[in-house]
């Protein structure tokens, strides 16, 4: 791992990390986004230079950078290279329970609805029944999959299951607020401090006033997430056809929040 690494917190006007800010300023000058005084202070001049750099750059997927004058993990990786943003794998999960949950979830990848689009199937019915629903109702089952994984992992390890027994995403978000071992992380908190997100954290998306989507974060590199999700597809739909591992979600795209169960 190179000595220069992303510090885990988004750098912006007023940030106090002089070593990292000096490195950013030197790099901005080197790539022609100056002039910038290399003084270790993140002021308006540095923010403007960062915006200049963002306006002409794309991430590793070819997507233009967000022009906000802040150096989060994505802008940092484009400035200094992907190897300067540590990758967090399952070994960095917050607890043995979360490691086991991720192992179980990964073992379900490839499980498909039968027939596709029905919200039914031998394995899918089991996920749904675990939360107390009748699969004959053809329910969206991404939250059921999350609960089933936690339930199986906690039973295997003979430890309490901290995951609320709720079949819906918005209900899960509300219920997590009452679990003493749970930490809810708001989108703006995660964007400002990406290091809050570790393997085993759940991401929750709001897709409408009454619906959403949920899944496991298996791996993190900066802003980029590798996820395991039930009831999805290659495109990331909340009404997909199976359990998938996906590599295109980012911290910035999560609009409801994250939940970390200790």
N, C-alpha and C positions, 0 to 999 in steps of 0.2 A: 504494500500500500504506500503510495507516495506520501511524503511528509505533509504536503499541502492538501488538506481535506476540508470539505464543507463543514462549517462549525455546528450545524444542526438547527440553527436559527436564521430566519431570513434577515438579511442585512438591508437597512434602509436609512433614510435621513434620521439622524439622532442616535444610530447604533454606536456602541462604545468599543467594539472589537477592533482596536487599531491595527493589529497584525493582519487580520483578514482584509480590512478596508485598504490597507497599504498594498496588499497583494492585488486587490481588485483595481486600484488606481494604476499601478504599474502595468497591469495587463491591458487596461483600457488604452493607455498611452501607446503600448506596443502594437496594438491592432488598429491604431489610427482613429480612436474615438475621443481623443483629447481636444484641446489641452486640458489637463487635470493636474492640480497641485497634489503631489504625492505627500500628503501630510497625515494620513491615518484618520481623517475626519470625514464623515459621510454627510456632506452638505449639499446645497442645491447644485453646485457644479458637478459633483460626482453623480448625483441622481440624473442630471441631464445627459451626462456621458453614457450612463447605463442605458437610458432610453434610446440614445443613438445606436448603441450596440444591439439592443433588442430589436430595433426597427429593421435591422439588416441581417438578422440571424434567424435560424430555425433550429429546432431540437433534433434529437437523433432519429425521430420519425418523420422529419421533414415538415413539421408544423411550426409556423411562425411563433416566435416568443411573444408572450404577453408584454406589452409596453407599459410598464408601471414604475420604472425607475428603481425597482427593488431587486436585490440579488438573492433569490431563493435557490433551491437545489437545481432547478432546470437551467436557469441562467448561469449559475456557477459551473455546471457541467459543460456548457457550451464555451464558457470562458477558459476553463482549465482542463477539460477532458473528463470523460465518464469515470475514469479510475480514481478521480479525486472525490467522488461521492460514494461513500461506503454502501455496499449492498447488505441488507439485513435479511437473513434467511431464517428458517424455522428454528435453528439453534438459538436464535436471539429472542424467542418467544418469552413472554413475561412469566410463565409458570409451566410446570410439567403438565398441568391440565391442558393448557393451550397448545403445547406441542402435540399431545395426544389427539386433541380435537383436529388439528391440521392433518395429522397422519390419517385419521379416519376419513376426513373430508376428501383428501387426495385419493383414497382408495375407492371412493364413489364416482370419481371422474369417468365419464362414459356411460353412466346410467341414463337411460332414455325413457321418455313417456311411451306408452303402448296403448293406442296408436299415437304418433306424434301430434301434438296440439290438443290432446284430450285432458291434460292434467291428471292422467291415470297411468297405471302400470304397476307391476308387482312391487318394485322397490318404492316407487312414488307413493303408492297407497300406504306403505309402512311409515314413510316420513309424515304423511298427513295424519294418520291415526295416532301417532305419538303425541300430537297436540290436542287430541280429543275430538277432532273433526271426522265426519263421515266422508270418505273419498268420493262417494257417489255424488257429492255436491260439486265436483270438478273445480276445486279451489286452487288458486295460485299458491305455490308451495315453497317459495324460496325461504320464508321464515320457518316453515316446518322442517326444512332440511337443516337449517342452522340449529334448531332445537334438538333434532334427532342426533346430530353429531355431538353436541354437548352432553346429551343424555347418555349416549353410548360411552363416551370418553369418561365421564364421571363414574359410571357404573364399573367400567374396567379398572379404574384406579381406586375405586371405593372411597370417593370424596364427594362432598355436596355439589350438586349442579347449580351454579349461580345464574344460569340462563333462564329468563322468565318463560313460562309455558304460554306463549302467545302465538297465534297463527298469522298475525298481521304486522307489517313493518312499522307503521305509525304507532300501533299498540306496543310494540317492542321498545321503541324509543321512549315512550312514556313510562313503561314498566321498569326500564333500566334505571330510571331516575330514583327508584325506590329500593334498589339493590345496593346494600352497603359496600359490597366488594366490587361494584361497577364504577367506572369512570366514563362519563359522557364527555366527548371532546367536540366542541363546535367547529364548523368549517373554518372560521377565521382564526381560531386557535391553532388548528393543524397547519394552515397555510403560513402562519407566522413562525411556528415552531414544529417543523416536520418531524423532528426526533421524537415527538409525542406518539407517533404512529409506529407500532412494532408488530412483528408477525403474530397473528392470532387476534388482532383487533378486527372488529366488525365494521364495515362501511354501510351506511344507510342512505339511500337516495329517496327523495320525494318526487314522485312522478305525476301526482295530481293532488287534489285536496283530500282524497281518501285512500290513496294507494302509493306504494313505493316498491323499492327493491333492496335486498340485503345480501351480503355475502362475506366470506372470510378474506382477510388480507394475508397472503402466504409469504410474500416477499416484497421488500421495498428498496428501491434505489432512488434516493432523493424524492422527487415528486411522483415517480412512476411506480405503479402497483402491479403486482401479480396477484390475482384473486382466484378463489374457487367459489363458484356460485351455482345454486340450484335454480331450476326453472328459467334458464336463460339459453342463449345460443351464441354463435360466433360474433354476432353484432351487439350483444349485451342487452337484449330485450328482457323486460321483466315478465314476459309471457312467452318464454322459449320452450324448449323441448327436452332439456336434460341438464346434467351436471357438467359444467365446463371449467377448465382453467383458462383464464383470460389474462392478457398482458397489456391491454391498452387503456385501462382506467388510470386516472391520476388523482392525487389529493385534491387538486383544484376543482375537479368535476363533482366532488361529493358535496351535495347541497343540504343534506339534513344533518349529518354528523357521523361520528364514530363512537363505538362503545368498546371499552377494554375491560374484560372481566379478570380480576386477579385471582 
